[in-house]
Amino acid sequence: MIVQKYKDMLQGKSVIRQLSEFATQRGKEIGYENVFDYSLGNPSVPVPQAFTDTMIRMLQEKNPMELHGYSQSLGIPSVREKVAASLNERFGMHYTGNHIFMTTGAAGAIAHAVRCVAEPGDEVLTFAPYFPEYAPYINLTGAVLKVVPADTESFQINFEAFEQMLTDKVAAVLINTPNNPSGMVYSTQTIQEMARIMREKEEQYGHDIFLISDEPYREIVFAGVDAPYPSRFYDNTLSCYSFSKSLSLPGERIGYVAVNPACTDADIISVMCSQISRGTGHNCPPSIIQLAVSEVLDLTADLSVYETNMNILYKELMNLGFECVKPGGTFYIFPRALEEDAVAFSEKAKKYDLILVPSDSFGVKGYFRLAYCIDTEKVERSLEAFRKFVKAEY
Ligand SMILES: Cc1ncc(COP(=O)(O)O)c(C=O)c1O
């Protein structure tokens, strides 16, 4: 028998994907260069040359059995050790290779982390605005995603709502900083306060509440912004990382879970992840990619274009009268729409070939997201379209 729950999901197709398909279609009519497609978060800068060089060198010199064979089920030991050493150096942590589990991107990391700490029926809290894929990531484990309403003043955390929703049923809290879609980076004060509340509730309820920290944008932080490493503030943390955005290689599907050495059962969580992989089928990310990223762990692609694009857009949006919290990182900006109905707003923008994602699927109404991982030249050309759109419609 066909499984109804997956059949039902066909009705809830991603709005972002639909807009991206619309942009591609429109591009066939007027030339894609004339469509200001701000829909998808697909990096727009090339992978660092050092990564390409490493791949070429490895293909020429290394044993093909090592490059193309199965990796160990937790990841290649030397890679896990290098990841641990890099995190220790950068964030003052005390990981060993045993605390690292290699995954297929952040999606794979979250899939494992949630299954380690939440039983079916448990609640996982996240904060609006949030990445819409959290709904399938969490709900398909059998756990239940609950969304804490946004703090729309600053897109930090609405602590009053958080404290109310952090009941005995909550097994984990899922955060994403720097944040997709708001572009905001949680301050040290925000993380400290969140950690304090979680510790208090752990004590009150007599059970662990894990922090799952989703960090694919960790390296995309703008000048002068402090981006604290959440695991430093809360022992029961599983950090979920992806190289997709920092190295511009989302198609290679590579990331990891880093288990805070001071968390409950720290020594076995990675091993538990490898058991989870047996069931999900997402085991052993490609060996060659594990080895290649381990050679460039502290490098990034040239990410500077994102800050340039953000500044251009932020300035123009403010000039046009939009309300907007200035992003501290990522390649997203999240202004308030010029009417209450963000879906209607985004629909009108299409007439000007502006592809803007309405905020409803991010758990907040009345905003829209621009993914400005596109060429700066195109961002600049889009400003005239914004001016025409605002003047004619509002
Ligand atoms: C907030 C957030 N989490 C997780 C992911 C998934 O990352 P990956 O493609 O590396 O699995 C994304 C991808 O865009 C994201 O924006």
Ligand as a Chemical Component Dictionary entry (heavy atoms), coordinates in Angstrom:
data_LIG
# 
_chem_comp.id                   LIG 
_chem_comp.type                 NON-POLYMER 
_chem_comp.pdbx_formal_charge   0 
_chem_comp.three_letter_code    LIG 
# 
loop_
_chem_comp_atom.comp_id 
_chem_comp_atom.atom_id 
_chem_comp_atom.alt_atom_id 
_chem_comp_atom.type_symbol 
_chem_comp_atom.charge 
_chem_comp_atom.model_Cartn_x 
_chem_comp_atom.model_Cartn_y 
_chem_comp_atom.model_Cartn_z 
_chem_comp_atom.pdbx_ordinal 
LIG C1 C1 C 0 19.225 26.849 7.780 1  
LIG C2 C2 C 0 19.589 25.713 6.938 2  
LIG N1 N1 N 0 19.770 24.514 7.507 3  
LIG C3 C3 C 0 20.112 23.426 6.790 4  
LIG C4 C4 C 0 20.286 23.514 5.428 5  
LIG C5 C5 C 0 20.670 22.281 4.661 6  
LIG O1 O1 O 0 22.010 22.371 4.341 7  
LIG P1 P1 P 0 22.724 21.269 3.403 8  
LIG O2 O2 O 0 22.322 21.588 2.024 9  
LIG O3 O3 O 0 24.138 21.445 3.636 10 
LIG O4 O4 O 0 22.220 19.946 3.844 11 
LIG C6 C6 C 0 20.108 24.737 4.777 12 
LIG C7 C7 C 0 20.253 24.830 3.316 13 
LIG O5 O5 O 0 19.982 25.821 2.697 14 
LIG C8 C8 C 0 19.742 25.860 5.552 15 
LIG O6 O6 O 0 19.563 27.067 4.993 16 
# 
loop_
_chem_comp_bond.comp_id 
_chem_comp_bond.atom_id_1 
_chem_comp_bond.atom_id_2 
_chem_comp_bond.value_order 
_chem_comp_bond.pdbx_ordinal 
LIG C1 C2 SING 1  
LIG C2 N1 SING 2  
LIG C2 C8 DOUB 3  
LIG N1 C3 DOUB 4  
LIG C3 C4 SING 5  
LIG C4 C5 SING 6  
LIG C4 C6 DOUB 7  
LIG C5 O1 SING 8  
LIG O1 P1 SING 9  
LIG P1 O2 DOUB 10 
LIG P1 O3 SING 11 
LIG P1 O4 SING 12 
LIG C6 C7 SING 13 
LIG C6 C8 SING 14 
LIG C7 O5 DOUB 15 
LIG C8 O6 SING 16 
# 
